[in-house]
Amino acid sequence: MSRAYLFALLPVLLLACEQKAPPARHHVTAERELREDDKLLYTATIWHMTVDDYAIYFTRSDIDPHAILSGRKLQDQIHELKFDGSDGKLPESVFGTFTKWNATAKQNHVEAFSKQISPGYMYSFASDGTLNGTFTEKDIARFSELLKQLPDANAERASKLEKAEKESDLFK
């Protein structure tokens, strides 16, 4: 490289070095959970909500030690439903529509059918309704209970994020 080229490149390199690195992004979540134990059968169902900056995740975990002993994998007992955004409007709409359609289908004894509630969320009815072929009316009721805790979960996330940013400022 020629000396003239290096001197021409020097201001660009200095400018690049002076620019501040983008602020560190912290992955902060808040979680809520409902649990139902069957002490007689030693099984449990856990409904879980996790909120981060990008999405709300609802999971149902069916904990059955007998199934695990018979060779069924634990991940086969965990089912997830993801909603983009953390404001709760989409899951509230999908859960509300599911509940309304399920009540109407049961009341009118309709034939089996499937219909899209929203892109990525399918309602199906046979003898009872399911969301995306996995989540039942009971699941939707539990997820709706968890969704009511979203304002507190988002406040918790904001507090955690503020704390993480303050802590990272200590090490500048």
Secondary structure, 3 states (H helix, E strand, C coil): CCHHHHHHHHHHHHHHHHCCCCCCCCCCCEEEEEEEEECCCCEEEEEEEEECCCEEEEEEEEECHHHHHCCCCHHHHEEEEEEECCCCHHHHHHHHHHHHHHHHHHHCCCCCEEEEEECCEEEEECCCEEECCCECHHHHHHHHHHHCCHHHHHHHHHHHHHHHHHHHHCCC
